[in-house]
Amino acid sequence: MGAAGSALARLGLPAQTRPSWLGVAALSLAAVALGTVAWRHARPRRRRRLQQVGTVARISIYPIKSCKGVQVNEAECTTLGLRCGNLRDRFWLVIKEDGHMITARQEPRLVLVSITYENNSLILKAPDMEQLVLPVKQPSSNPLHDCRIFGLDIKGRDCGDEVAQWFTNYLKTESYRLVQFETSMKGRASKKIYPFVQDYQVAYPDCSPVLILSEASLEDLNTRLEKKVNMEYFRPNIVVTGCDAFEEDCWDELLIGDVEMKKVLACPRCIMTTVDPDTGIIDRKEPLETLKSYRLCDPSEKKIYKSSPLFGIYYSVEKIGNLKVGDPVYQMVQ
Protein backbone atom coordinates (compact mmCIF):
# COMPACT_ATOMS: atom_id res chain seq x y z
CA MET A 1 0.00 0.00 0.00
CA GLY A 2 1.40 3.44 -0.95
CA ALA A 3 1.74 6.48 1.29
CA ALA A 4 -1.63 7.83 0.15
CA GLY A 5 -3.27 4.46 0.79
CA SER A 6 -1.76 4.28 4.28
CA ALA A 7 -3.00 7.77 5.04
CA LEU A 8 -6.46 6.88 3.79
CA ALA A 9 -6.45 3.77 5.94
CA ARG A 10 -5.55 5.84 9.00
CA LEU A 11 -8.47 8.11 8.17
CA GLY A 12 -10.77 5.07 7.98
CA LEU A 13 -11.13 5.31 4.21
CA PRO A 14 -10.74 2.25 1.94
CA ALA A 15 -7.50 2.01 -0.02
CA GLN A 16 -8.09 1.33 -3.71
CA THR A 17 -5.76 0.70 -6.58
CA ARG A 18 -5.97 3.87 -8.61
CA PRO A 19 -3.52 6.38 -10.02
CA SER A 20 -1.40 8.09 -7.35
CA TRP A 21 -2.84 11.53 -8.13
CA LEU A 22 -6.34 10.23 -7.32
CA GLY A 23 -5.11 8.95 -3.97
CA VAL A 24 -3.58 12.33 -3.18
CA ALA A 25 -6.78 14.06 -4.25
CA ALA A 26 -8.88 11.77 -2.03
CA LEU A 27 -6.52 12.37 0.87
CA SER A 28 -6.77 16.14 0.38
CA LEU A 29 -10.56 16.00 0.21
CA ALA A 30 -10.72 13.86 3.36
CA ALA A 31 -8.42 16.24 5.21
CA VAL A 32 -10.56 19.21 4.17
CA ALA A 33 -13.72 17.38 5.27
CA LEU A 34 -12.24 16.44 8.64
CA GLY A 35 -10.88 19.96 9.10
CA THR A 36 -14.32 21.38 8.44
CA VAL A 37 -15.89 19.10 11.03
CA ALA A 38 -13.20 19.99 13.58
CA TRP A 39 -13.68 23.71 12.88
CA ARG A 40 -17.42 23.39 13.37
CA HIS A 41 -16.88 21.67 16.72
CA ALA A 42 -14.29 24.24 17.83
CA ARG A 43 -16.40 27.21 16.77
CA PRO A 44 -17.99 29.11 19.67
CA ARG A 45 -21.74 29.04 19.92
CA ARG A 46 -23.72 31.42 17.73
CA ARG A 47 -23.04 35.03 18.67
CA ARG A 48 -25.70 36.53 20.91
CA ARG A 49 -27.71 39.45 19.64
CA LEU A 50 -27.25 42.74 21.51
CA GLN A 51 -30.33 44.74 22.39
CA GLN A 52 -29.79 48.13 24.04
CA VAL A 53 -31.97 48.48 27.12
CA GLY A 54 -30.56 51.63 28.67
CA THR A 55 -27.50 53.75 29.46
CA VAL A 56 -25.27 53.94 32.52
CA ALA A 57 -26.25 57.10 34.43
CA ARG A 58 -24.17 56.62 37.56
CA ILE A 59 -21.48 54.35 39.04
CA SER A 60 -20.97 54.12 42.80
CA ILE A 61 -18.38 52.34 44.91
CA TYR A 62 -19.15 51.80 48.59
CA PRO A 63 -15.71 51.15 50.13
CA ILE A 64 -16.86 50.62 53.74
CA LYS A 65 -20.02 48.55 54.10
CA SER A 66 -22.93 50.83 55.17
CA CYS A 67 -20.94 54.08 54.81
CA LYS A 68 -21.45 56.65 52.05
CA GLY A 69 -20.62 55.80 48.47
CA VAL A 70 -18.07 57.36 46.16
CA GLN A 71 -19.31 58.25 42.69
CA VAL A 72 -16.84 57.57 39.88
CA ASN A 73 -16.99 58.18 36.13
CA GLU A 74 -15.46 54.83 35.24
CA ALA A 75 -14.47 51.64 36.98
CA GLU A 76 -12.95 48.24 36.46
CA CYS A 77 -15.42 45.45 37.10
CA THR A 78 -13.73 42.46 38.74
CA THR A 79 -15.30 39.19 39.85
CA LEU A 80 -15.39 40.69 43.36
CA GLY A 81 -17.05 43.94 42.26
CA LEU A 82 -16.14 47.45 41.16
CA ARG A 83 -12.76 49.04 41.67
CA CYS A 84 -11.17 52.37 40.77
CA GLY A 85 -7.46 52.19 41.45
CA ASN A 86 -7.22 50.75 44.97
CA LEU A 87 -10.70 51.97 45.86
CA ARG A 88 -12.82 48.83 45.96
CA ASP A 89 -16.48 48.17 46.61
CA ARG A 90 -17.28 46.87 50.10
CA PHE A 91 -13.72 45.79 50.85
CA TRP A 92 -13.85 47.32 54.35
CA LEU A 93 -16.14 46.29 57.18
CA VAL A 94 -16.90 47.54 60.70
CA ILE A 95 -17.00 44.66 63.18
CA LYS A 96 -17.61 44.11 66.86
CA GLU A 97 -14.76 42.79 68.92
CA ASP A 98 -16.13 39.26 68.48
CA GLY A 99 -15.93 39.60 64.67
CA HIS A 100 -19.65 40.02 63.91
CA MET A 101 -20.35 42.62 61.21
CA ILE A 102 -21.95 45.95 62.05
CA THR A 103 -24.06 47.72 59.43
CA ALA A 104 -26.54 50.59 59.41
CA ARG A 105 -29.19 48.09 60.48
CA GLN A 106 -27.62 48.20 63.94
CA GLU A 107 -25.81 51.56 63.74
CA PRO A 108 -27.77 53.84 61.39
CA ARG A 109 -25.28 56.71 61.75
CA LEU A 110 -22.75 54.75 59.72
CA VAL A 111 -24.47 56.14 56.61
CA LEU A 112 -23.17 59.61 57.57
CA VAL A 113 -19.53 58.55 57.30
CA SER A 114 -18.27 60.01 54.02
CA ILE A 115 -15.23 58.79 52.16
CA THR A 116 -12.92 60.44 49.69
CA TYR A 117 -10.00 58.77 47.96
CA GLU A 118 -6.73 60.68 47.74
CA ASN A 119 -3.08 59.65 47.48
CA ASN A 120 -3.90 55.98 47.92
CA SER A 121 -5.74 56.69 51.18
CA LEU A 122 -9.34 56.78 52.34
CA ILE A 123 -10.20 60.05 54.06
CA LEU A 124 -13.05 59.48 56.52
CA LYS A 125 -15.31 62.26 57.74
CA ALA A 126 -18.33 62.18 60.05
CA PRO A 127 -20.38 64.69 62.06
CA ASP A 128 -18.46 66.11 65.06
CA MET A 129 -15.39 64.04 64.22
CA GLU A 130 -11.92 65.00 63.05
CA GLN A 131 -11.18 63.55 59.64
CA LEU A 132 -9.06 60.43 59.56
CA VAL A 133 -6.63 59.32 56.85
CA LEU A 134 -6.53 55.56 56.33
CA PRO A 135 -3.95 54.03 53.93
CA VAL A 136 -5.62 51.56 51.59
CA LYS A 137 -2.86 48.97 52.10
CA GLN A 138 -2.43 47.63 55.59
CA PRO A 139 0.83 46.09 56.89
CA SER A 140 0.89 42.30 56.68
CA SER A 141 1.90 42.35 60.36
CA ASN A 142 -1.61 43.58 61.26
CA PRO A 143 -3.64 40.71 62.73
CA LEU A 144 -6.32 38.81 60.83
CA HIS A 145 -9.81 38.58 62.29
CA ASP A 146 -12.38 35.83 61.89
CA CYS A 147 -15.50 37.75 60.85
CA ARG A 148 -19.15 36.77 60.45
CA ILE A 149 -21.45 38.13 57.75
CA PHE A 150 -25.02 36.79 57.88
CA GLY A 151 -23.78 33.67 59.66
CA LEU A 152 -20.92 32.90 57.24
CA ASP A 153 -17.20 33.07 58.10
CA ILE A 154 -14.78 35.37 56.29
CA LYS A 155 -11.41 36.89 57.13
CA GLY A 156 -10.46 40.53 57.52
CA ARG A 157 -7.14 42.34 58.02
CA ASP A 158 -7.25 44.67 61.03
CA CYS A 159 -6.86 48.32 60.00
CA GLY A 160 -5.24 49.47 63.25
CA ASP A 161 -6.10 51.04 66.59
CA GLU A 162 -6.50 54.62 65.33
CA VAL A 163 -9.41 53.92 63.00
CA ALA A 164 -10.90 51.45 65.49
CA GLN A 165 -10.97 54.21 68.11
CA TRP A 166 -12.39 56.65 65.55
CA PHE A 167 -15.43 54.44 64.86
CA THR A 168 -15.81 53.64 68.56
CA ASN A 169 -15.81 57.34 69.49
CA TYR A 170 -18.21 58.18 66.68
CA LEU A 171 -20.82 55.50 67.34
CA LYS A 172 -20.49 55.69 71.15
CA THR A 173 -22.12 52.31 71.86
CA GLU A 174 -19.35 49.73 72.17
CA SER A 175 -15.86 48.96 70.89
CA TYR A 176 -15.55 48.51 67.15
CA ARG A 177 -12.78 47.66 64.72
CA LEU A 178 -12.37 48.12 60.97
CA VAL A 179 -11.14 45.25 58.80
CA GLN A 180 -10.14 45.04 55.16
CA PHE A 181 -10.66 42.21 52.69
CA GLU A 182 -7.63 41.19 50.62
CA THR A 183 -7.82 39.49 47.24
CA SER A 184 -5.66 36.61 48.54
CA MET A 185 -8.40 35.82 51.08
CA LYS A 186 -11.20 33.38 50.40
CA GLY A 187 -14.56 35.08 49.89
CA ARG A 188 -17.91 33.68 50.93
CA ALA A 189 -19.19 31.06 48.49
CA SER A 190 -22.33 32.23 46.68
CA LYS A 191 -23.96 28.82 47.04
CA LYS A 192 -23.75 29.08 50.82
CA ILE A 193 -25.80 32.28 50.59
CA TYR A 194 -28.30 31.01 47.99
CA PRO A 195 -27.78 27.34 47.00
CA PHE A 196 -29.47 27.72 43.59
CA VAL A 197 -27.27 30.51 42.16
CA GLN A 198 -24.15 30.30 39.97
CA ASP A 199 -20.72 29.87 41.58
CA TYR A 200 -18.81 33.01 42.54
CA GLN A 201 -17.03 34.53 45.54
CA VAL A 202 -18.37 37.42 47.63
CA ALA A 203 -16.28 39.72 49.82
CA TYR A 204 -18.33 41.94 52.18
CA PRO A 205 -21.38 42.76 49.98
CA ASP A 206 -24.64 41.10 51.04
CA CYS A 207 -24.80 38.51 48.28
CA SER A 208 -23.25 39.48 44.93
CA PRO A 209 -20.55 41.72 43.42
CA VAL A 210 -22.87 44.13 41.54
CA LEU A 211 -26.29 45.66 42.21
CA ILE A 212 -28.16 47.41 39.38
CA LEU A 213 -31.23 49.65 39.66
CA SER A 214 -32.96 51.93 37.15
CA GLU A 215 -33.88 55.58 37.58
CA ALA A 216 -37.38 54.78 36.33
CA SER A 217 -37.98 52.27 39.14
CA LEU A 218 -37.07 54.90 41.74
CA GLU A 219 -39.33 57.45 40.02
CA ASP A 220 -42.19 54.94 40.10
CA LEU A 221 -41.67 54.37 43.83
CA ASN A 222 -41.60 58.11 44.52
CA THR A 223 -45.02 58.58 42.90
CA ARG A 224 -46.38 56.39 45.72
CA LEU A 225 -44.52 58.01 48.64
CA GLU A 226 -45.48 61.04 50.68
CA LYS A 227 -41.82 61.74 51.44
CA LYS A 228 -39.65 61.21 48.35
CA VAL A 229 -36.46 59.18 48.65
CA ASN A 230 -33.22 59.31 46.68
CA MET A 231 -31.06 56.58 45.20
CA GLU A 232 -28.80 56.47 48.27
CA TYR A 233 -31.53 54.68 50.22
CA PHE A 234 -30.87 51.65 47.97
CA ARG A 235 -27.09 51.81 47.41
CA PRO A 236 -26.83 50.41 43.85
CA ASN A 237 -23.46 50.14 42.09
CA ILE A 238 -24.85 50.95 38.65
CA VAL A 239 -27.85 53.18 37.93
CA VAL A 240 -29.40 52.78 34.48
CA THR A 241 -31.43 55.41 32.66
CA GLY A 242 -33.49 55.19 29.47
CA CYS A 243 -35.65 52.20 30.37
CA ASP A 244 -39.12 51.68 31.85
CA ALA A 245 -39.77 51.15 35.55
CA PHE A 246 -38.79 47.63 36.66
CA GLU A 247 -37.66 46.69 33.18
CA GLU A 248 -34.46 45.47 34.86
CA ASP A 249 -36.49 42.60 36.35
CA CYS A 250 -36.39 40.97 32.90
CA TRP A 251 -32.68 41.40 32.10
CA ASP A 252 -30.66 38.21 32.32
CA GLU A 253 -27.25 38.61 30.68
CA LEU A 254 -25.87 42.13 30.22
CA LEU A 255 -22.96 43.69 28.35
CA ILE A 256 -21.76 47.08 29.66
CA GLY A 257 -18.50 48.40 28.23
CA ASP A 258 -16.58 45.15 27.85
CA VAL A 259 -18.03 43.64 31.04
CA GLU A 260 -20.42 40.69 30.86
CA MET A 261 -22.77 40.08 33.78
CA LYS A 262 -25.36 37.46 34.60
CA LYS A 263 -28.43 37.95 36.76
CA VAL A 264 -28.27 36.23 40.14
CA LEU A 265 -31.61 37.19 41.67
CA ALA A 266 -33.70 40.22 42.58
CA CYS A 267 -32.57 42.23 45.61
CA PRO A 268 -34.79 41.45 48.62
CA ARG A 269 -35.09 44.68 50.60
CA CYS A 270 -34.87 44.99 54.37
CA ILE A 271 -34.97 47.50 57.23
CA MET A 272 -31.76 49.06 55.86
CA THR A 273 -33.84 50.94 53.27
CA THR A 274 -35.54 52.89 56.06
CA VAL A 275 -32.28 54.58 57.16
CA ASP A 276 -32.27 58.18 55.92
CA PRO A 277 -28.86 58.65 54.23
CA ASP A 278 -28.94 62.39 55.01
CA THR A 279 -29.80 62.22 58.72
CA GLY A 280 -28.73 58.73 59.83
CA ILE A 281 -32.15 58.20 61.43
CA ILE A 282 -33.87 54.84 61.00
CA ASP A 283 -37.61 55.10 60.33
CA ARG A 284 -38.35 51.33 60.25
CA LYS A 285 -41.34 51.96 57.96
CA GLU A 286 -40.79 53.83 54.71
CA PRO A 287 -40.06 53.25 51.90
CA LEU A 288 -40.12 49.56 52.88
CA GLU A 289 -43.85 49.43 53.66
CA THR A 290 -44.78 51.03 50.34
CA LEU A 291 -42.51 48.63 48.46
CA LYS A 292 -44.24 45.72 50.22
CA SER A 293 -47.57 46.99 48.92
CA TYR A 294 -46.67 46.31 45.29
CA ARG A 295 -43.24 44.68 44.92
CA LEU A 296 -43.63 41.30 46.59
CA CYS A 297 -42.45 38.21 44.74
CA ASP A 298 -44.55 35.73 42.82
CA PRO A 299 -46.00 33.15 45.26
CA SER A 300 -43.88 30.45 43.57
CA GLU A 301 -40.72 32.28 44.75
CA LYS A 302 -41.76 32.77 48.37
CA LYS A 303 -39.24 30.22 49.59
CA ILE A 304 -36.49 32.49 48.26
CA TYR A 305 -37.73 35.98 49.07
CA LYS A 306 -40.28 35.37 51.85
CA SER A 307 -41.99 38.71 52.66
CA SER A 308 -39.20 40.98 51.37
CA PRO A 309 -40.09 43.37 48.55
CA LEU A 310 -37.88 43.30 45.46
CA PHE A 311 -36.06 46.40 44.24
CA GLY A 312 -32.98 46.17 42.02
CA ILE A 313 -31.14 43.16 40.59
CA TYR A 314 -27.99 41.39 41.76
CA TYR A 315 -25.45 40.33 39.12
CA SER A 316 -22.36 38.14 38.99
CA VAL A 317 -19.45 39.12 36.76
CA GLU A 318 -18.92 36.60 33.96
CA LYS A 319 -16.27 38.57 32.05
CA ILE A 320 -14.19 41.24 33.76
CA GLY A 321 -13.46 44.54 32.07
CA ASN A 322 -14.14 48.26 32.26
CA LEU A 323 -17.28 50.36 32.16
CA LYS A 324 -18.06 54.06 32.39
CA VAL A 325 -20.89 56.53 32.76
CA GLY A 326 -22.60 56.96 29.39
CA ASP A 327 -21.96 53.37 28.26
CA PRO A 328 -24.90 51.66 26.56
CA VAL A 329 -26.39 48.79 28.55
CA TYR A 330 -27.05 45.83 26.26
CA GLN A 331 -29.07 42.76 26.98
CA MET A 332 -27.49 39.72 25.34
CA VAL A 333 -30.22 37.74 23.63
CA GLN A 334 -29.74 34.24 22.19
N, C-alpha and C positions, 0 to 999 in steps of 0.2 A: 504494500500500500504506500502511495507517495505521501509527500508532506501535506498536500491539500487533503488527501483522503484521511490521514491521521487527524488533522484538525477537525474535519467534518465529523469524524467518529467521536472526538472529545466533545463536540457540540451536540452529540446525539443524533446526527444526521447520517443517513446511509451513504457508504462510499460506493461509487459506481465507476465502472471503467468508461471514461470519456476523456476527450482531449484535456490537457492540463489547464488550458485557459478557462475551460468551463468549470473546472474544480475551483480555480482561484476566484472566478466570478461568484460561484455558489457560496464560497467561504466569505467573500466580501458582503454578499447580501445577508447571510446569516448574522455576521457581526453587526451590520447596520440594524437588523431586526432586533437582536438582543440588546444593542445599545439603546434603541428606542424604548424598549420595555423598561430597561434599567432607569432611563431618564424619567419615564412616566412615574415610576415608583419613587424616585428621589425628589421629584417636583413637590414643592410645598402645596398645601391645599389651595383651592381657588381663592384668589384675593377677595377680601371682604369689601363690600361697598361702603363708602363713607357718606354719612348723611349729617349735615351740620344741624345741631340742635340748639346752639347758643354760642355765647362768647364769654371768655373769662373777664369778669368785672373787677375781681379783687382776689388777692392771695394773702393769707395770714398764717404766720408761724406763731405758735404759742410755746415759747421755750420752757417755762415753768408751768406745770399742770395747775390749772385754775387761776393763774395770774393773767394779766392783760396780754393781748396778742401784739405782734409786730407786723405791720403791713409791709410787704415787699413788692417790687415790680416784676421780679422774676425769681425763680427758684429751681433748684435741682430736685427731682422727685426720686428718692431712693426707695428701696423695699421697706424701709423703716419710717418713711414719711418725708416731709419737705425739709430742705436745708438751704441756707444761703450763707456760703462760707462755712464758719463753724457754728453758726446759729441754726439750731435744729429743733424740730417740733416735738414738744413734750419729752425732752431728754433730761429734764430736771424735775425733781419731785420733793415736796415737803413731807416729812415723815415724823411720826411720834418716836420717842426713844425706843419703843419696842419694834419699830420698823413698819408699823401700819401706816398706809398713806393717809394724808390729810388733804382734802379738797374743799372747795367752797360750799359743799354740802354741809360740812361740819364748821368751817370757818369762812363765812361769806365775805369777810373783808379781804380775803386773798385776791378777789377780783380787782381791787384798787391798787395792787402792786403793779406798777408800770415798768417796762423793760426797754432799754435802748441798747444797741450793739455798737460799740466803738472800740477800736484798737484791740480786737480779739478779746474783749471783755463784755460782760453783761453789766449794765449800770441799772441798779434797782432803786426805785423811788416809791414812797408810800406816804400817806398823810401823817404829818407830825413826826416824820423820821428823816434822819440825815441820809443822803444817798449812799449807796454802797457799791463799790466796784468789785466784781467777781470775775477773775480770769476764767475763760471757757475751758482751759485744760488744767485739770487738777494733778498734783504730784502723785505718782504711783505709790508713794509711801503713805498716802491717806488711806485710812481703813475702809474695807468694804462692809456694807450692811446687807443683811438679809431683810428684804422688804416684802410687803404683802399688798397686792392690788386686787381687790374683789376676790379675796381668798386664794389667789395664786402667788407663788413665790417668784421673786426676781431680785437681782442684785442691784446695788447702787454704790458709787464711790462717794464717800463723805466729802463735802465741800468746805470743811473747816469750821472752827469755832466762831469766827467773826460773823459769818452769814447765819450760822445757827442762832447766835445771840440776837442778831438783827430780827429774824422772824419771831423769836420768842418774845422780844420786847414789843414788837408790833402787835402781835395777836393777844398777848397778855393773858393766856389761859393755862398753858403748860409749856414744858420744854419741847422745842422742835429742832429738827436738823434738816439740812438740804442735801440731797444726794443727786448724783449725775449718772446717767446711763452711758456706757461705753460700747462701741460697736463690737468689741471683742467679747462682750458679755452675751449670754444666751437670753433672748427675749421670751416672753410668754407665748406658748404655742396657741395659735388661733383655735385649734380644735378642742382645746381645754376650756375656751370661752364659749364657743358655739360648736358642738361636734359636727354639724352638717356643713360647715363652710370649707372653702379651699384652704390649703396649707400655707401659712405665712407666720412670720414672727412679729410680735408687738412689743414695743418698749413700754412707755408709760401712758399712751393713749388708752381710752376705755376698751376699744376692741378692734380697731383697724388703723392703718397708717394715714388714710385720707378721708375727710368728711366733706361732702359737696351739698350745697343748698342753693336754690335759685332765688333771685330777687323777687320774682313773681309770687312765690310761695309765701314769703314774708309779707308782701303787700296784701295778699289774700287774707292772711291771719289778722293783719292790722285793721281790715274792714270790719272785723268781728269784735275788736277790743275797744273798751272805753279808753284805756290808757295805752297808747301806741308803744311798741317795743322796737328796738333796733337789732341789727344782725349780731351784735356782741352777746345777746342773751343766749345765742345758739352756737357760737364759737366754731363756725365752719372753716376749713382750710381754703376751699375754693368756692367763690360765689359766682354763679352763672347768670348772665342777663340774656334777654332775647328769646325766652321760651315762655310757655304758659305755666300757670301755677300748678305745681306738683307733677309737671311733665317729667321731672327727674325720677319719679317712681318707676318709670318704664324703661329707663336707660340701663342696659346691661354692660356691654363693653364699650369703653370710651377711648378716643385718641385726642390728647391735648398736647400741642407742641409735638415732641417725639416720644411722649409718655403714653403707654397703654395701661389702662386700668380695667378691673373687672368688679362688678357689683358684688358686695358681700351680703348685705341685708340693709333694711331701712333702719334709721337711728331711733331706738326707743327712748323717748324723752322722760326725764325724771325731775325731781325737786330742784335740781341745779338750774333749770330754766327760770325759776322764780327769784333768782338772785339778781337784783338790779346792778348792772355793771358800772353805773355811775355813782351809786351811793353805797354799795356793799351791804344793802339791807335785803334780807330774804323774806319774801311775801308768803310763800308756801301755797299760793293759789294761782295767780296769773303769771304768764299766759298758759300755764299747764292745764287749768280747768277748761279753758276755751278749746284748746287743742283736743282734749278728751271728748269734747262734744261733737267733733266731726272728723277726727283723724285716727280713730281706732282701727286695728287691723281687721282683716277678714276673719270670721270665726274659725276658719280652717287653720289659721296661723296663731291661734291663741296660746298654744303651747310654747311658742317662741317669744311672743311679745307681751303676753298676759294683758294687763290693763293699761299699758304704756301707750301714749299716742305717738304716731310716727311723723318725724319732721327732719328731712335730710336723708342722704344715702351714704353708707360706708362703702369704701372701695379698697381693694388690694392693688398693689402695683405689680403688673405682669411684665412690663418692660420699662426699665429706668430711663431717665432722660431729663430734659429741661422743658419748662413751660413759663409763660409770661402773661401779664395782663394784656388783653386784646387778642390773645390766641383764640381761633375758632375751637369750639368743642364739637367733636364729631362722634356720632354713634357709629360703631362698626357693625354693619348688618351683613349676615351671610348671604 
